[in-house]
Amino acid sequence: MTIPERVRFTFGDRDMVGRVVDAEPTGTLPGGPDWRLRVDVDGITYPTLASEAEAV
């Protein structure tokens, strides 16, 4: 899997878009490993999973 530079994801009840600043493999999905992403949104870093994010 290629980690995108920017992603859209949901955090709580908010839709967010930001720049991926870190990624590490975690767990496995049927198509391969999932990735834990740290995403910078306006200077604040949020966690999400690659399987729950969309490249923008």
SEVOVO-741768 format. One line per 5 residues: number of its first residue (from 0); for each residue x, y, z of N, C-alpha, C. Coordinates in Angstrom, 1 decimal. Each point is the difference from the previous one (the first is absolute). Example, Ala and Ser with C-alpha at 12.3 -4.5 7.8 and 13.67 -1.06 7.14 Angstrom:
<atoms>
0 = 13.2,-5.7,7.8,-0.9,1.2,0.0,0.9,1.2,0.0 | -0.4,1.1,-0.7,0.9,1.1,0.0,-0.8,1.1,0.8
</atoms>
This chain:
<atoms>
0 = 0.8,-1.2,0.0,-0.8,1.2,0.0,0.9,1.2,0.0 | -0.4,1.0,-0.8,0.7,1.3,0.0,-0.8,0.9,0.9 | 0.8,0.7,0.9,-0.7,0.9,1.0,-0.1,1.3,-0.7 | -1.3,0.6,-0.1,-0.2,1.2,-0.7,0.6,1.2,0.8 | 0.3,1.1,-0.6,0.5,1.2,0.6,-1.0,0.7,0.8
5 = -1.3,0.1,-0.5,-1.1,0.7,0.7,-1.2,-1.0,0.0 | -0.7,0.0,1.1,-1.2,-0.8,0.1,-1.2,0.7,0.6 | -1.2,-0.5,-0.2,-1.2,0.5,0.6,-0.5,-1.2,0.9 | -0.4,0.4,1.2,-0.4,-1.0,1.0,-1.0,0.6,0.9 | -0.7,-0.8,0.8,-0.9,0.4,1.0,0.6,-0.1,1.3
10 = -0.1,1.0,0.9,0.5,-0.1,1.3,-1.1,0.5,0.9 | -0.6,-0.9,0.8,-1.2,0.3,0.7,-1.1,0.2,-0.9 | -0.6,1.2,0.0,-1.1,0.4,-0.9,0.5,1.0,-1.0 | 1.3,0.2,-0.2,0.6,1.0,-0.9,0.7,-0.7,-1.2 | -0.3,0.5,-1.2,0.7,-0.4,-1.2,1.3,0.9,0.0
15 = 1.2,-0.6,-0.2,1.2,0.7,0.0,0.9,-0.3,-1.2 | 0.8,0.9,-0.4,1.0,-0.2,-1.1,1.3,0.4,0.5 | 1.1,-0.8,-0.1,1.3,0.4,0.4,1.1,-0.7,-0.7 | 1.2,0.3,0.5,1.3,-0.6,-0.6,0.4,-1.1,0.9 | 0.3,-1.2,-0.6,0.5,-1.1,0.8,1.5,0.3,0.4
20 = 0.2,-0.1,1.3,1.4,0.3,0.5,0.7,-1.2,0.5 | -0.8,-1.1,0.2,0.7,-1.3,0.5,-1.0,-1.1,-0.4 | 0.6,-1.2,-0.2,-0.8,-1.2,-0.3,0.7,-1.2,0.5 | -0.7,-0.9,0.6,0.6,-1.3,0.4,-1.0,-1.1,-0.2 | 0.5,-1.2,-0.4,-0.9,-1.1,-0.3,-0.6,-0.5,1.3
25 = -1.3,-0.4,-0.1,-0.6,-0.6,1.2,-1.1,-0.9,-0.4 | -0.1,-1.2,0.6,-1.0,-1.0,-0.4,0.0,-0.4,-1.4 | -0.9,-0.9,-0.4,-0.1,-0.4,-1.4,-1.5,0.0,-0.4 | -0.2,0.4,-1.2,-1.2,0.0,-0.7,0.1,-1.1,-1.1 | -1.2,-0.4,-0.6,0.1,-1.0,-1.0,1.0,0.3,-1.2
30 = 0.1,1.4,-0.3,0.9,0.4,-1.0,1.4,0.3,0.4 | 0.4,-0.2,1.3,1.3,0.3,0.5,-0.1,0.8,1.3 | 1.2,0.5,0.4,0.0,0.8,1.3,-0.8,1.3,-0.1 | -0.6,0.4,1.1,-0.6,1.3,0.1,1.2,0.9,0.5 | -0.2,1.3,0.0,1.0,0.9,0.4,-0.6,1.0,1.0
35 = 0.7,0.3,1.1,-0.4,1.0,1.0,0.6,1.3,-0.5 | -0.8,1.0,-0.3,0.5,1.3,-0.5,-0.1,1.0,1.1 | 1.0,1.0,-0.1,-0.1,1.2,0.8,-0.1,1.1,-1.0 | -1.1,0.8,0.1,-0.4,1.0,-1.0,0.0,1.4,0.6 | 0.8,0.9,-0.6,0.1,1.4,0.5,-1.2,0.8,-0.7
40 = -0.8,0.5,0.8,-1.1,0.9,-0.4,0.1,1.3,0.7 | 0.5,1.0,-0.7,0.1,1.4,0.6,0.9,0.0,1.2 | 1.1,-0.8,0.0,0.9,0.0,1.1,-0.3,-0.9,1.1 | -1.1,-0.8,0.0,-0.3,-1.0,1.0,0.0,-1.3,-0.7 | 0.6,-1.0,0.7,0.2,-1.4,-0.6,-1.2,-0.9,0.5
45 = -0.6,-0.6,-0.9,-1.1,-1.0,0.3,0.3,-1.4,-0.5 | -0.4,-1.0,0.8,0.2,-1.4,-0.5,-1.2,-0.5,-0.8 | 0.3,-0.8,-0.9,-1.0,-0.7,-0.8,0.6,-1.3,-0.6 | -0.8,-0.8,-0.6,0.5,-1.2,-0.7,-0.1,0.3,-1.5 | 0.9,-0.6,-0.8,0.0,0.2,-1.4,-1.3,-0.6,-0.6
50 = -0.5,-1.0,0.6,-1.3,-0.6,-0.5,-1.2,0.9,0.2 | 0.2,1.0,0.9,-1.1,0.9,0.3,0.2,1.4,-0.6 | 1.0,0.1,-0.8,0.4,1.3,-0.6,-0.1,-0.1,-1.6 | -0.2,1.1,-0.6,-0.1,0.1,-1.5,1.1,1.0,-0.5 | 0.8,-0.5,-1.0,1.0,0.9,-0.5,-0.7,1.2,-0.7
55 = 0.6,1.2,0.1,-0.5,1.2,-0.7,1.2,0.6,-0.7
</atoms>
